[in-house]
């Protein structure tokens, strides 16, 4: 695809064939994801009175990690749009089952966690599908802009999802909230079907061999390994906050579900502004700096919020987190795309993305255990973990191959991995 001068606006990106549909589908699907996450946490705290169970609902997402390589291979073989739609439709079934069983008062803890497990297993299908499809339908020169738009869909979801979830949960209860979420997933699946990328599909190897080759590609890439070393602790820090902040708002500050939703909406609003700004400025050559500062800057605010919890400090923390998350996401997406050969987008990105996300699941589980007795302690540990991620982000190597991509040799992919 011919490069386009980077001076063009975001409207040029949205006008590219398929981009608008992908952006809308992704925004709706991620909004549904955000709503689901908050509804499940609030449901755990209201119905089961357990922050530990709320953490378990996040920790269970760890099962998606071993699915990542398989999902990536299936994306490369079957196409991104099909895999995205499959995930959205499966999660729609799961959320409708949660709603029906909740209404019937037939939702014991094992069934609750079992359904979450089923809905989580297919998450890499849509996660890898979107990340693999976007760089195929957007010219290289516009990747920062496209990644900013992709980040904006996450941010819109972060704004709208918690507000909708908190409001619906407070007004009509968890079951009706889950029905609304089901509808969003179905619409998202319909919108994305039929979109096609440009990367060649590999169908000559058995699916498990393709999956294993994706793992080997990941291990052979210094950039992908470096990103993982930084993003696992960074996501763990955020995962702790996903559970600890609602517990602090509800129990320490005596707020309600609407206040919890508003806190995360503030995160999204400031992420939106910062992501659009960094998308215009560009990230090439500055990715490590951006990732480093996105992990360091929130630390002092986390410490103060833990030691002096109050509603104003909580919203200040949300604003600072948002300002840092937007640029960090754009830098992460762009560096990862520049580090992967197009023929490996599905497999390599799926492995990288799901491995990185393991930090969020681990952090959520840890946050639930810590927040049960002390949300402040959980937030302090989140600050320490974020600093650890920043230290690793500083050491991420730059891509060195043609076009900014690393030189991952065939020998390395086949297993002769150094370092």
Secondary structure, 3 states (H helix, E strand, C coil): CCCCCCCCCHHHHHHCCCHHHHHHHHHHHHHHHHHHHHHHHHHHHHHCCCHHHHHHHHHHHHHHHHHHHHHHHHHHHHCHHHHHHHHHHHHHHHHHHHHHHHHCCCCCHHHHHHHHHHHHHCHHHHHHHHHHHHHHHCCHHHHHHHHHHHHHHHHHHHHHHHHHHHHHHHHHCHHHHHHHHHHHHHHHHHHHCCCCCCCCCCCCCCHHHHHHHHHHHHHHCHHHHHHHHHHHHHHHHHHHHHHHHHHHHHHHCCCCHHHHHHHHHHHHHHHHHHHHHHHHHCCCCCHHHHHHHHHHCHHHHHHHHHHCCCHHHHHHHHHHHHHHHHHHHHHHHHHHHHCCCHHHHHHHHHHHHHHHHHHHHHHHHHHHHHHHHCHHHHHHHHHHHHHHHHHHHCCCCCCCCHHHCCCCCHHHHCCCCCC
